[in-house]
Amino acid sequence: MKTEEYLKKIDEVNAAGAYRPAWESLCAHETPDWFRNAKFGIFVHWGVFTVPEAFNEWYPRHMYREGSPEHAHFLEKYGDMKHFGYKDLVPLFTAPRFSAKEWLDLFEEAGAKYLTPVAEHHDGFKMYRSELSRWNCVQMGPKRDVLGELKAEAERRGLVFCASSHRAEHYWFMNGGRTFDSDVNDPAFDDFYGPAQYSEDLKDACPRDLYSLTADSPRMREHCENWLARTAELADRYRPSMIYFDWWINHPAFRPYLKKFTAYYYNRAKEWGKQVTVCYKHNAYPPDAATFDVERGQLSGIRMRPWQTDTAIAVNSWCYTDGNQFKKPEDIAGDLVDIVSKNGCLMLNVGPRADGSICAEEAAVLRALGKWLKINGEGIYGTSCWKTYGEGPTEIPEGQFCDTVRAPFTPQDVRYTCKNEFIYVFVMSAKDGIDGADLHALAGGDIFGEAVNVEQAEVLGHEDVRVRVTLAREATYLRFDKSIRSDYPVCVRLKTV
């Protein structure tokens, strides 16, 4: 099917469907139950951009920016960009060690409930079968349907399959190649490099001005129509339960196309009998139309509609590089608890190596998280936020790109979740040993009859520890008969009457 045919199909489906390409209609869409309950998923950044195993996933942009370290690196390693450019890395991306089974073995062991591979990153290379572009992993590179294999393996194990599209940014991603004699200017490869429009507004390493360009900018309309068709094809072929978009869909030129796609996706999902959602950043959607996401950051309080944090195990890159620095699993566990206590989900990124293997450092982090979740997952999966997310002195900075900014949690930091008659109390730090917790949010107050009545208290994973519960005006006090020491948050399950 060609782009024009897909655009016609989208209009026909939306004309007949329950959802129209208007915010009023799209805001009636409900957040899926699976998303509310899942809490923890895996994100995967893997593609041609991993071949150099250097810098980060923006290598294909910066290699075409003269004067950048990536430009110098490419020239030294591969040579003149007129004759050998990013397209020539595709045949080197053969992925001999890629195994969907091995990946899902690890993700399942980690305790993940959903999986979101990057279907297409800013570079424009599709990690799935496509009729709209020859630049895909079935016809080139690995010559395997990566997305299809991951979907089959995930769903066989009961993980919810999702996908992400970063296609929007392709409009300007390799535009530095227009400024010198590079292969970006070769008409034979226009179908790969795309419009790659260069302008003063888009010259920065990360273009941030979304408003100087318009729908009438060179090739913008063509790009938006192509984006719409490609994203609809992705939805139809793989039927993901969530489609995640990166930030440039905020551009005003995308607005009518965004509405059309979302209506199409929601209408098609009704035909499939699936619960789906779209994940967005910033203010690309009204809050009720889709699911809000914070990149490499968190929220400072409860958001009543479920939301998501996407962050990575690696501090400095979303993809594998030979210089990656990795977070500690106990810190990620703390972030997961904080996010869930505020009605959110954590989508944790893994960056496989170019050959398709997952490095030992990331595998170790995932296994450690899985070990902790086997004991404490009862207080994570399927829970709701309580009347307050928690208490304690440590402040969580709100917003994106602050995932490594927060101060370490203290024993006074507590987070709450709830499910049925249980309240789950997470003491966020037990590194130096704890003998209980003071829960000021469960204070008795002046009328004890209005307080939370705790019938039983147990420390998950520490069945040999007895807990004494004392209700007082200013707090409910938990005291353990043995000190507990752990690098991870400690969960106390309170059974209420």
C-alpha positions in Angstrom: 0.0 0.0 0.0 1.3 3.5 -0.9 1.2 6.6 1.2 -1.7 8.0 -0.7 -3.7 4.8 -0.3 -3.0 4.7 3.4 -4.2 8.3 3.9 -7.5 7.5 2.1 -7.9 4.4 4.3 -7.3 6.5 7.5 -10.0 8.9 6.5 -12.5 6.1 5.7 -11.9 4.3 9.1 -12.3 7.6 11.0 -15.5 8.5 9.1 -17.1 5.2 10.1 -15.5 4.8 13.6 -16.6 5.8 17.1 -13.6 8.2 17.5 -13.3 11.3 15.4 -10.0 13.3 14.8 -11.1 16.0 17.3 -9.9 16.5 20.9 -13.5 16.4 22.3 -13.9 12.9 20.8 -10.4 11.6 21.7 -10.7 12.8 25.3 -13.5 10.3 25.9 -10.9 7.5 25.5 -10.1 5.5 28.7 -6.7 4.5 30.0 -6.3 0.7 29.5 -6.7 -1.5 32.6 -3.5 -3.3 31.6 -1.5 -0.1 31.8 -3.0 0.8 35.2 -1.9 -2.5 36.6 1.4 -3.2 34.8 3.6 -0.6 36.6 6.9 -1.8 35.1 7.9 -2.2 31.5 11.0 -2.4 29.3 12.0 0.0 26.6 14.6 -1.0 24.0 16.7 1.3 21.9 18.4 -0.8 19.2 19.1 -0.1 15.6 21.8 0.9 13.0 22.9 3.7 15.3 24.4 1.1 17.6 27.0 0.0 14.9 29.7 2.5 16.0 29.0 1.7 19.7 30.0 5.3 20.4 28.6 8.5 21.8 24.8 7.8 21.8 21.8 7.2 19.6 22.1 10.6 18.1 25.3 9.6 16.4 23.7 9.7 12.9 22.8 13.4 13.4 26.1 14.6 14.9 28.3 12.7 12.4 27.0 15.1 9.8 27.7 18.2 11.9 31.1 19.4 10.9 33.3 20.1 14.0 31.5 17.6 16.2 33.4 14.8 17.9 31.1 12.3 16.1 32.0 13.8 12.7 35.7 13.4 13.5 35.1 9.9 14.8 33.3 8.8 11.6 35.9 10.3 9.3 38.7 8.5 11.2 36.8 5.1 11.3 34.9 5.0 8.0 36.3 7.8 5.7 34.9 10.4 3.3 31.2 10.9 3.8 30.6 11.6 0.1 31.2 7.9 -0.6 30.5 6.3 2.7 27.7 7.6 4.9 25.2 6.5 7.5 23.4 4.4 4.9 26.6 2.3 4.5 26.4 1.3 8.2 23.1 -0.6 7.4 24.9 -3.7 5.9 27.2 -3.8 9.0 24.1 -4.1 11.2 23.7 -7.9 10.8 22.8 -8.7 14.5 24.1 -12.3 14.6 23.4 -12.7 18.3 19.9 -11.3 18.4 17.5 -13.7 20.0 14.0 -12.6 21.0 13.8 -15.6 23.3 17.0 -14.7 25.2 15.8 -11.1 25.5 12.4 -12.1 26.8 13.9 -14.6 29.2 15.8 -11.7 30.7 12.9 -9.2 30.6 10.5 -11.8 32.2 13.1 -12.5 34.9 13.3 -8.7 35.6 9.5 -8.7 36.3 8.5 -6.6 33.4 4.9 -6.6 32.4 5.1 -4.8 29.0 7.7 -4.4 26.3 8.3 -1.3 24.0 10.9 -1.7 21.3 11.8 1.3 19.3 10.2 0.6 15.9 11.8 3.5 14.1 14.2 6.0 15.6 15.1 9.4 14.3 17.5 7.8 11.7 14.5 6.5 9.6 15.5 2.9 9.6 12.5 0.6 10.4 13.0 -2.3 12.8 10.0 -4.0 11.2 8.5 -5.2 7.9 7.2 -2.4 5.8 5.6 -1.7 2.4 6.2 2.0 2.7 10.0 2.0 2.8 12.8 -0.4 1.6 14.9 0.8 4.5 13.8 -1.8 7.0 15.3 -4.7 8.9 13.6 -7.3 6.8 15.0 -6.2 3.5 18.4 -4.9 4.8 20.7 -5.4 7.8 19.6 -8.3 9.9 17.0 -9.4 7.3 14.7 -10.4 10.1 11.4 -9.0 11.3 12.8 -7.8 14.7 9.5 -6.3 15.9 7.5 -9.3 14.8 9.8 -11.8 16.6 9.7 -9.7 19.8 5.9 -9.4 19.6 5.5 -13.1 19.2 7.8 -14.0 22.1 6.4 -11.3 24.4 2.8 -12.3 23.9 3.6 -16.0 24.3 4.8 -15.1 27.8 1.9 -12.8 28.7 3.8 -9.5 28.4 1.9 -6.7 26.7 3.5 -5.7 23.4 3.9 -2.0 22.6 6.0 0.0 20.2 7.6 3.5 19.8 8.0 5.8 16.8 10.5 8.6 16.7 9.8 9.3 13.0 8.8 12.9 13.5 12.3 14.0 14.2 13.5 12.6 10.9 12.5 15.9 9.2 15.7 17.5 10.4 17.8 14.7 11.9 20.5 14.5 9.2 20.3 18.0 7.8 23.9 18.8 8.6 24.8 16.7 5.6 23.3 19.4 3.4 26.1 21.8 4.3 28.9 19.9 2.7 29.6 17.3 0.1 28.0 14.2 1.7 25.9 11.3 0.6 22.8 13.0 2.2 22.7 15.1 -1.0 22.6 12.1 -3.3 19.1 11.8 -4.8 19.4 8.0 -5.0 19.1 8.0 -1.2 16.4 10.6 -0.7 14.0 7.8 0.3 16.3 7.1 3.3 17.6 10.5 4.4 14.2 12.0 3.8 13.7 15.8 3.6 16.6 16.4 6.0 15.8 20.0 5.7 18.5 22.5 6.7 17.7 25.9 8.0 19.0 28.3 10.6 16.1 27.3 12.8 17.2 23.7 12.7 20.9 24.0 12.8 21.4 23.4 16.6 22.5 20.1 17.9 19.0 19.6 19.3 16.5 22.0 17.5 14.2 23.4 20.1 12.2 26.1 18.2 9.0 24.4 17.2 7.2 27.6 16.1 9.3 29.3 13.4 8.6 26.4 11.0 5.1 26.0 9.6 3.1 23.4 7.7 4.2 25.3 4.5 7.9 24.9 5.2 9.8 22.9 2.5 8.6 19.3 2.5 6.9 19.6 5.9 3.5 18.6 4.5 5.0 15.6 2.7 6.8 14.6 5.9 3.7 14.8 8.0 1.7 12.7 5.5 4.5 10.2 5.3 4.7 10.1 9.1 0.9 9.5 9.3 1.0 6.6 6.8 4.0 5.0 8.4 2.6 5.1 11.9 -0.8 3.7 10.8 1.1 0.9 9.0 3.0 0.2 12.2 -0.3 0.0 14.2 -2.0 -2.2 11.7 0.8 -4.7 11.1 1.8 -5.2 14.8 -1.3 -4.1 16.8 0.7 -2.7 19.7 -1.2 -2.0 23.0 0.7 1.3 23.3 2.4 3.6 20.8 5.0 5.9 22.4 5.9 9.2 20.6 9.0 11.3 21.1 8.8 15.0 21.6 8.7 16.6 18.1 5.1 15.6 17.6 4.6 18.8 19.6 5.2 20.8 16.4 2.0 22.6 15.4 2.3 21.3 11.9 1.7 17.8 13.3 -1.5 18.7 15.1 -4.1 17.6 12.5 -2.1 14.5 11.6 -1.8 13.6 15.3 -5.5 13.8 15.7 -6.1 11.7 12.6 -3.7 9.0 13.7 -5.0 8.8 17.2 -8.6 8.5 16.1 -7.5 5.8 13.6 -5.5 3.9 16.2 -8.4 4.0 18.7 -10.9 3.0 16.1 -8.8 0.1 14.9 -8.3 -1.0 18.4 -12.0 -1.3 18.9 -12.1 -3.5 15.8 -9.3 -5.7 17.3 -10.9 -5.8 20.7 -7.8 -4.4 22.4 -7.3 -1.7 25.0 -4.7 0.7 23.7 -3.1 4.1 24.6 -0.8 6.7 23.0 2.1 7.9 25.1 3.1 11.6 24.7 5.5 14.2 26.2 5.0 17.8 27.1 1.7 19.2 25.8 1.2 17.3 22.6 -2.2 16.0 23.7 -4.9 17.2 26.1 -4.5 15.2 29.4 -7.6 13.0 28.8 -6.8 12.0 25.2 -3.7 10.0 25.8 -1.0 9.0 28.5 1.4 11.6 29.7 5.1 10.6 29.8 8.1 12.2 31.5 11.5 11.5 29.9 14.3 10.7 32.4 12.3 12.4 35.2 9.5 12.1 37.7 6.6 14.0 39.2 6.6 15.6 42.6 3.1 14.4 43.5 0.2 12.2 42.5 -1.3 12.6 39.0 -4.9 11.3 39.0 -4.7 10.0 35.4 -2.1 7.2 35.1 1.2 8.4 33.6 4.7 7.1 32.8 8.3 7.7 33.3 10.7 6.5 30.6 14.3 6.3 31.6 17.4 4.2 31.0 19.7 1.9 32.9 22.6 3.8 31.2 23.1 7.3 32.5 24.6 8.8 29.4 22.9 7.1 26.4 19.8 5.3 25.4 21.7 2.9 23.2 24.8 0.8 24.0 28.2 2.5 23.8 31.6 1.3 25.0 31.6 4.2 27.4 28.2 3.7 29.1 27.8 4.3 32.8 25.1 2.4 34.6 22.6 3.1 37.4 22.5 0.8 40.5 19.5 -1.5 40.6 18.6 -0.4 44.2 18.3 3.2 42.9 16.1 2.2 40.1 13.9 0.2 42.6 13.6 3.4 44.7 12.5 5.4 41.6 10.0 2.6 40.7 8.4 2.8 44.1 8.2 6.6 44.0 6.6 6.6 40.6 4.1 3.9 41.4 3.1 5.7 44.6 2.2 8.7 42.4 0.0 6.6 40.0 2.7 6.1 37.4 4.5 3.4 35.5 8.2 3.0 34.9 9.4 2.0 31.4 13.1 1.2 31.8 15.3 1.2 28.8 17.8 -1.4 27.7 20.4 -0.8 25.0 21.6 -4.0 23.3 24.9 -4.1 21.6 25.1 -3.9 17.8 25.4 -7.7 17.5 22.1 -8.2 19.4 23.4 -9.2 22.8 22.6 -7.5 26.0 25.7 -6.4 28.0 26.5 -8.0 31.3 26.0 -4.8 33.3 22.4 -4.2 32.1 21.6 -7.9 32.5 22.8 -7.8 36.1 20.6 -4.8 36.9 17.5 -6.4 35.4 18.1 -9.7 37.3 18.6 -7.7 40.6 15.3 -5.8 40.0 13.5 -9.0 39.3 14.8 -10.6 42.4 13.5 -7.7 44.5 10.2 -7.6 42.6 9.6 -11.3 43.3 9.4 -10.4 47.0 8.0 -6.9 46.9 6.0 -6.9 43.6 2.8 -7.4 45.6 3.1 -3.8 46.6 3.7 -2.7 43.0 1.7 -4.6 40.5 -2.0 -3.9 40.3 -1.9 -1.3 43.1 -3.3 2.1 43.3 -2.0 5.3 44.8 -3.1 5.9 48.3 -4.6 9.2 49.6 -1.0 10.6 49.7 2.1 9.3 47.9 4.3 9.4 51.0 6.2 11.5 53.4 9.8 12.3 54.4 12.5 14.9 53.8 13.7 13.9 50.3 12.3 16.1 47.6 11.8 14.7 44.1 12.5 17.3 41.5 9.7 17.4 38.9 10.3 17.4 35.2 12.4 15.7 32.5 16.1 15.0 32.6 16.5 15.0 36.3 16.6 11.2 36.9 20.0 11.4 38.5 19.4 14.7 40.5 17.5 13.5 43.5 19.2 13.2 46.9 19.5 9.7 48.4 16.4 8.5 50.2 16.5 8.4 54.0 14.9 6.0 56.5 12.3 8.7 57.2 11.2 8.6 53.5 8.1 6.5 53.1 5.9 5.7 50.1 2.4 4.3 50.0 0.5 2.1 47.6 -2.8 0.2 48.2 -4.7 -2.8 46.9 -7.9 -4.2 48.3 -7.7 -4.1 52.1 -3.9 -3.7 52.1 -1.8 -0.6 52.4 1.8 -1.1 51.4 4.4 1.0 53.2 7.8 1.2 51.6 10.6 2.4 53.8 12.8 3.9 51.1 16.2 3.4 52.8 17.4 0.7 55.1 21.1 0.7 54.2 22.2 1.4 57.7 19.5 -0.8 59.3 16.0 0.1 60.4 13.9 -1.0 63.4 10.6 0.4 62.2 8.9 3.4 60.7 6.9 6.4 61.9 3.8 6.8 59.6 2.5 10.4 60.1 0.0 9.9 57.2 -1.7 7.3 59.4 -2.0 9.5 62.4 -4.8 8.8 64.9 -5.8 12.5 65.2 -8.3 13.7 67.7 -10.9 11.1 66.8 -9.2 7.7 66.8 -12.3 6.1 65.2 -11.5 8.0 62.0 -8.0 6.6 61.8 -6.7 3.7 59.7 -7.2 0.6 61.8 -4.4 -1.8 61.2 -5.3 -5.4 61.9 -1.9 -7.0 60.9 1.5 -5.9 59.7 4.1 -8.0 57.9 7.5 -7.2 56.3 7.6 -8.8 52.8 10.5 -11.1 52.5 11.2 -11.0 56.3 8.7 -13.5 57.7 10.8 -14.0 60.8 10.4 -10.3 61.8 7.5 -9.4 64.0 5.9 -6.0 63.7 4.3 -4.1 66.6 1.8 -1.5 65.6 0.9 1.5 67.8 -1.7 4.0 66.8 -1.1 7.5 68.3 -2.5 10.9 67.8 0.5 12.1 65.7 1.4 8.9 63.8 1.1 5.1 63.6 4.3 3.6 64.8 5.7 0.4 63.4 8.4 -1.4 65.4 10.3 -4.5 64.4 11.7 -7.0 66.8 14.8 -7.4 64.6 16.7 -4.7 62.7 16.4 -5.0 58.9 19.3 -4.0 56.7 18.8 -3.7 52.9 20.2 -1.8 49.9 16.6 -1.7 48.6 13.3 -0.3 49.8 11.7 -2.4 52.5 7.9 -3.1 52.1 5.6 -3.5 55.1 2.1 -4.8 54.2 -0.6 -3.5 56.5 -3.9 -5.3 56.6 -6.7 -2.9 57.5 -10.1 -3.6 58.9 
